[in-house]
Amino acid sequence: MRSVAAGATLHCLTGCALGEIIGLVLGTIWSLSSGATVALSIGLAFVFGYSLSLLPLRASGLSLGRRMRLVLAADTLSIATMEIVDNLVMLIIPGAMGAGIVNPIFWVSMAASLMMAFLAALPVNVYLLRRGQGHALTHEHHSGHHKAHH
């Protein structure tokens, strides 16, 4: 159970990290305010997180609407947990948000915030899996996987 939860959390972290980093880079390039940059990053983290969960479901035979509902039900709490923790950590580390993408403080802070987000979301995913929710909702529909194995 714990290894499945760790895999689900790492999968979620991948999407969140992509969205966060792209959002922060774009916010910096476009000279957005910190609030607008955080909002863009959060939005992109959800988009990338959901998208990475939708991809393995393409071969499931489920309609796009059903796949979307599964992914929303499976990933929303995990992504939300990661985003809250990630952004709080970035906001409380002095100078992290204003450091700019060429400053090592930004990247060290980002790495720390993503590690903390993973640690916060892992127990959430364990809880969801134990209840047959979260990643368990989509895992049985992945190509080559059968519910009997999990």
Residue pairs with C-beta under 8 A, 6 or more apart in sequence:
1 126
1 129
1 130
2 126
4 129
4 135
4 139
4 150
5 122
5 125
5 126
5 129
5 135
6 122
6 125
7 135
8 78
8 125
8 129
8 134
8 135
8 139
9 78
9 118
9 121
9 122
9 125
10 118
11 52
11 53
11 135
12 49
12 75
12 78
12 79
12 82
12 121
12 125
13 82
13 114
13 117
13 118
13 121
14 52
15 45
15 48
15 49
15 50
15 51
15 52
15 53
15 79
16 45
16 48
16 49
16 79
16 82
16 83
16 86
16 114
16 117
17 45
17 114
18 44
18 45
18 48
19 41
19 42
19 43
19 44
19 45
19 46
19 47
19 48
19 49
20 41
20 44
20 45
20 86
20 110
20 114
21 110
22 41
22 44
22 48
23 37
23 38
23 40
23 41
23 42
23 43
23 44
23 45
24 37
24 41
24 101
24 106
24 110
25 101
26 32
26 37
26 40
27 36
27 37
27 38
27 40
27 41
28 37
28 100
28 101
32 40
34 97
34 98
37 97
38 87
38 90
38 91
38 97
41 87
42 83
42 87
45 79
45 82
45 83
45 86
46 79
46 83
49 75
49 78
49 79
50 68
50 71
50 72
50 75
50 79
53 71
53 74
53 75
53 138
54 67
54 68
54 71
56 138
56 142
56 143
57 67
57 70
57 71
57 138
57 141
57 142
58 67
59 143
60 67
60 141
60 142
60 143
62 70
62 141
67 141
70 137
70 138
70 141
71 138
73 133
73 137
74 133
74 134
74 135
74 136
74 137
74 138
75 134
75 135
77 124
77 128
77 134
78 121
78 124
78 125
78 128
78 134
78 135
81 117
81 120
81 121
81 124
82 117
82 118
82 120
82 121
83 117
84 120
85 113
85 116
85 117
85 120
85 121
86 113
86 114
86 116
86 117
87 113
89 109
89 112
89 113
89 116
89 117
90 96
90 97
90 109
90 110
90 113
91 97
93 105
93 109
93 112
93 113
95 105
96 105
96 106
96 109
96 110
96 113
99 105
99 106
99 109
100 106
101 107
124 134
125 134
125 135
127 134
128 134
128 135
128 136
129 135
129 136
136 150
139 145
139 150
140 146
140 147
140 150
